[in-house]
């Protein structure tokens, strides 16, 4: 996970949406870090989704959906100006789900490594924290998808590179990637394939500090960065110094999706899936994604427990 942003921020800028690499950036707007979130998109209860809740459903707190998320980086979530309330795209999605199910929302910030145990032990009802669906995780959790898991290649704004879509496109380039990630595995696989074809080598670069890496990219000291599209798109829109030249599934060549995680067999997944689909249909889902520059990762339909990334 990228370096943590400060827990208390006075102002950030965010483009309302980011299209293709050739599209102009939207006019930046101030991000609201008020813990009350007066601009958060709200929804009406969805009877069809509520009807799918088990009659004997036991929530951590009756009448409340308790959701865990991992504040650390926008557009996912960070702590608000009170240094304790998570705000961002994930909390906004949690609010839509809770509203749809006719429940209050209680959202708790947790360390990424702690969510699996916290969920299985019943500390909270759901986790909304950029969790990718995998076959291994499906053995312990149920999932309701809400976003595509995309990786993105980003280059300096004035770079001559127009697209990176296949292994041959990184030949001869200096590309940064985070160590120990699936994107590193993908990139190294591409490099190996190019070497077998006798193409120019790719210099793979690693940075311990995300801010240093971003400055290296903006200044052209590296040709490109491969990482999660959502965070790179946010930075691109905020700073206006980098642009997208290609993206693909985070599970390449497999398709990967981000989902709400609930305890296996708890009976919440189908209701949450119905809630998300209702918000997709009425447009609230699109508004939430646009608010946090996540529109490029929108899905057309939420699914319960789809095929996940295979076990390694």
Order of alpha helices (4+ residues) and beta strands (2+ residues): beta-beta-alpha-beta-beta-beta-alpha-beta-alpha-beta-alpha-beta-beta-beta-alpha-beta-alpha-beta-alpha-beta-beta-alpha-alpha
